[in-house]
């Protein structure tokens, strides 16, 4: 099981654990009973994102007999902030637009499968690249909410997200495109508090485009770095986002 899959399980378990702990008999007072009847309402969110890349290696062998494989072995959390506009379509369906910014990074590890790990120059066996990202995101989601139970209301979401990387462009081993479109699915729960709704949500995002830039004229005179681009056919964005909405 990959580390990102384990992260999916941990985040979902943490979310439902929170729901179980808060769904107690002490919430008999109905907070904000008319909150869901508003046609349009606004809010904001803060949270964490865990960025990943699905890398397709092609087994390319260089002229000097090296075969480099790229992977992301671990993930570190980034920060995200969004604003929210929510339009009530019906009793159970809402349309949500939540533009914002995601900050994070991905560390790509390259390993030469024919290399010697005891080589006095470890760069001939293993290298790495830290890809820092500053995303402007525009998610559009349909939210399906279950029947409210006291001060809880679980929900599911599905939608699309446009993504624009506005970070400084670096000429490194792998160079990624600046725009992507992602499919998203999520689950969460509305907690009705006396003055606002708190909505923790886990969202899984799957990129649709090949983000790898294969045309690298900037590396024509640098075969030591060009070999990494030659060794990869496809790179797709994946992301897990843990968000707390205040509505």
C-alpha positions as CSV (number, residue, x, y, z in Angstrom):
1,X,0.0,0.0,0.0
2,X,1.5,3.4,-1.0
3,X,2.0,6.2,1.5
4,X,-0.7,8.3,-0.2
5,X,-3.3,5.5,0.0
6,X,-2.5,5.1,3.7
7,X,-2.9,8.9,4.0
8,X,-6.4,8.6,2.4
9,X,-7.4,6.0,5.0
10,X,-6.0,8.0,7.9
11,X,-7.8,11.2,6.9
12,X,-11.1,9.6,6.3
13,X,-10.9,7.7,9.6
14,X,-10.0,10.9,11.4
15,X,-13.0,12.7,9.9
16,X,-15.5,10.0,10.8
17,X,-13.9,9.7,14.2
18,X,-14.6,13.4,14.8
19,X,-18.2,12.8,13.7
20,X,-18.6,9.9,16.1
21,X,-17.2,11.9,19.0
22,X,-19.4,14.9,18.4
23,X,-22.7,13.1,17.7
24,X,-23.7,12.9,21.3
25,X,-27.0,13.6,23.1
26,X,-25.9,17.0,24.3
27,X,-26.8,18.7,21.0
28,X,-30.6,18.6,21.5
29,X,-30.7,22.4,21.1
30,X,-31.1,23.0,17.4
31,X,-28.4,25.6,16.3
32,X,-29.1,27.8,13.3
33,X,-32.3,26.0,12.2
34,X,-32.8,28.2,9.1
35,X,-29.1,28.2,7.9
36,X,-29.8,25.8,5.0
37,X,-32.8,27.7,3.7
38,X,-30.7,30.7,2.4
39,X,-30.6,30.8,-1.4
40,X,-27.0,32.0,-1.4
41,X,-24.5,32.2,1.4
42,X,-20.7,32.8,1.7
43,X,-17.8,31.6,3.7
44,X,-14.1,30.8,3.8
45,X,-11.9,27.8,4.5
46,X,-8.4,26.9,5.7
47,X,-6.7,23.6,5.5
48,X,-3.9,21.3,4.4
49,X,-3.1,19.7,1.0
50,X,-0.9,16.7,0.3
51,X,0.4,16.9,-3.3
52,X,1.5,13.8,-5.3
53,X,2.5,13.0,-8.9
54,X,1.7,9.8,-10.7
55,X,4.8,9.2,-12.7
56,X,5.0,6.8,-15.7
57,X,8.6,5.7,-16.3
58,X,9.6,4.3,-19.7
59,X,12.8,2.4,-18.9
60,X,15.0,4.6,-21.1
61,X,18.7,3.6,-21.0
62,X,21.3,6.3,-21.5
63,X,24.4,5.9,-23.8
64,X,26.5,5.3,-20.7
65,X,24.2,2.5,-19.5
66,X,22.1,4.3,-16.8
67,X,18.4,3.7,-16.3
68,X,16.7,6.3,-14.1
69,X,13.3,5.7,-12.4
70,X,11.4,8.6,-10.8
71,X,9.0,8.3,-7.8
72,X,7.7,10.2,-4.9
73,X,8.2,8.1,-1.8
74,X,6.7,10.4,0.9
75,X,4.4,13.4,1.2
76,X,4.5,16.6,3.3
77,X,1.6,18.8,4.1
78,X,1.0,22.2,2.5
79,X,-1.3,25.0,3.3
80,X,-4.5,26.2,1.5
81,X,-7.0,29.0,1.9
82,X,-10.2,29.5,-0.1
83,X,-13.3,31.8,-0.2
84,X,-16.7,30.2,-0.8
85,X,-19.9,31.0,-2.5
86,X,-22.7,28.5,-2.1
87,X,-26.0,28.4,-4.1
88,X,-28.9,26.3,-2.8
89,X,-30.4,24.3,-5.7
90,X,-32.8,22.2,-3.7
91,X,-33.2,20.7,-0.3
92,X,-30.3,18.3,-0.7
93,X,-28.2,19.8,-3.5
94,X,-25.9,22.9,-3.5
95,X,-23.6,24.3,-6.1
96,X,-20.3,25.6,-4.6
97,X,-17.6,27.8,-6.0
98,X,-14.5,28.1,-3.8
99,X,-11.5,29.8,-5.5
100,X,-8.3,30.0,-3.5
101,X,-4.6,29.3,-3.2
102,X,-2.7,26.1,-2.4
103,X,0.9,26.1,-1.3
104,X,3.0,22.9,-1.2
105,X,5.8,20.9,-2.6
106,X,6.7,17.5,-4.0
107,X,10.1,15.8,-3.7
108,X,10.8,13.5,-6.6
109,X,13.4,10.8,-6.0
110,X,15.4,9.5,-9.0
111,X,17.2,6.1,-8.7
112,X,19.5,4.5,-11.2
113,X,18.5,0.9,-11.3
114,X,21.9,-0.1,-12.8
115,X,23.8,2.0,-10.3
116,X,26.0,1.1,-7.4
117,X,24.7,2.4,-4.1
118,X,28.3,2.1,-2.7
119,X,29.7,4.4,-5.5
120,X,31.8,7.2,-3.9
121,X,29.8,9.7,-5.9
122,X,26.1,9.0,-4.8
123,X,24.7,11.2,-7.6
124,X,25.4,8.4,-10.0
125,X,22.9,6.2,-8.1
126,X,20.4,8.6,-6.5
127,X,19.2,12.2,-7.1
128,X,16.2,14.3,-6.0
129,X,14.2,17.3,-7.1
130,X,12.1,19.5,-4.8
131,X,9.1,20.9,-6.9
132,X,7.6,23.8,-5.0
133,X,4.1,24.9,-6.1
134,X,1.9,27.9,-5.6
135,X,-1.5,27.0,-7.1
136,X,-4.4,29.3,-7.8
137,X,-7.4,26.9,-7.8
138,X,-11.0,27.4,-9.0
139,X,-13.0,24.4,-7.7
140,X,-16.7,24.0,-8.8
141,X,-18.5,21.3,-6.8
142,X,-22.0,19.8,-6.5
143,X,-22.8,19.1,-2.8
144,X,-25.3,16.4,-1.9
145,X,-26.3,16.6,1.7
146,X,-28.1,13.9,3.8
147,X,-31.0,14.7,6.1
148,X,-30.0,16.9,9.0
149,X,-29.7,15.0,12.3
150,X,-29.8,17.5,15.2
151,X,-26.7,19.6,14.7
152,X,-25.0,17.3,12.2
153,X,-25.4,16.9,8.4
154,X,-23.0,14.6,6.4
155,X,-22.5,15.2,2.7
156,X,-20.7,14.2,-0.4
157,X,-19.2,16.4,-3.2
158,X,-18.2,15.9,-6.8
159,X,-16.8,18.3,-9.3
160,X,-13.9,19.8,-11.3
161,X,-11.1,22.1,-10.4
162,X,-9.0,24.3,-12.6
163,X,-5.4,24.7,-11.4
164,X,-2.8,27.3,-12.3
165,X,0.7,27.2,-11.0
166,X,2.0,30.8,-10.5
167,X,5.3,29.8,-8.8
168,X,8.6,30.9,-10.3
169,X,9.6,28.7,-13.2
170,X,12.7,26.6,-12.6
171,X,14.7,24.7,-15.2
172,X,15.3,21.4,-13.4
173,X,15.3,17.7,-14.2
174,X,11.6,17.5,-14.8
175,X,9.7,20.6,-15.9
176,X,5.9,20.6,-15.4
177,X,3.2,22.6,-17.2
178,X,1.5,25.4,-15.4
179,X,-2.2,24.5,-15.9
180,X,-4.2,21.4,-15.1
181,X,-7.8,20.3,-14.7
182,X,-8.7,17.8,-11.9
183,X,-11.7,15.7,-11.1
184,X,-12.6,15.9,-7.4
185,X,-14.7,13.8,-5.0
186,X,-15.1,14.5,-1.3
187,X,-17.0,13.9,1.9
188,X,-17.6,15.9,5.0
189,X,-20.1,17.0,7.6
190,X,-21.8,20.2,8.5
191,X,-21.6,21.0,12.3
192,X,-24.2,23.6,13.3
193,X,-22.7,25.8,16.0
194,X,-24.5,28.7,17.6
195,X,-23.0,31.4,15.4
196,X,-21.8,29.6,12.2
197,X,-21.4,26.2,10.5
198,X,-18.1,24.3,10.8
199,X,-17.6,21.9,7.9
200,X,-14.6,19.6,7.9
201,X,-14.1,18.0,4.5
202,X,-11.7,15.5,2.8
203,X,-11.4,15.9,-0.9
204,X,-9.5,13.6,-3.4
205,X,-8.3,15.3,-6.6
206,X,-7.2,13.5,-9.8
207,X,-5.4,15.4,-12.6
208,X,-6.5,14.8,-16.2
209,X,-3.6,16.2,-18.2
210,X,0.0,15.0,-18.8
211,X,1.9,17.7,-17.0
212,X,5.4,16.8,-18.3
213,X,7.1,19.2,-20.7
214,X,9.0,16.9,-23.0
215,X,10.3,19.6,-25.3
216,X,13.3,21.0,-23.3
217,X,15.5,23.2,-25.5
218,X,16.9,24.6,-22.3
219,X,18.6,21.2,-21.6
220,X,20.0,20.5,-25.1
221,X,23.5,21.3,-23.9
222,X,23.0,19.6,-20.5
223,X,22.6,15.8,-21.1
224,X,23.2,15.1,-17.4
225,X,19.7,16.6,-16.6
226,X,18.0,15.8,-19.9
227,X,18.2,12.1,-19.2
228,X,15.6,12.5,-16.5
229,X,13.1,14.0,-18.9
230,X,13.9,11.2,-21.4
231,X,13.2,8.6,-18.8
232,X,9.6,9.7,-18.1
233,X,6.6,9.5,-20.4
234,X,3.8,10.9,-18.3
235,X,3.3,12.9,-15.1
236,X,-0.2,13.5,-13.6
237,X,-1.2,15.5,-10.6
238,X,-2.9,13.9,-7.6
239,X,-3.9,15.6,-4.4
240,X,-5.6,15.1,-1.1
241,X,-7.1,18.2,0.6
242,X,-8.3,18.4,4.2
243,X,-10.4,21.6,4.6
244,X,-12.3,23.3,7.3
245,X,-15.1,25.6,6.0
246,X,-16.6,28.3,8.1
247,X,-20.0,29.3,6.8
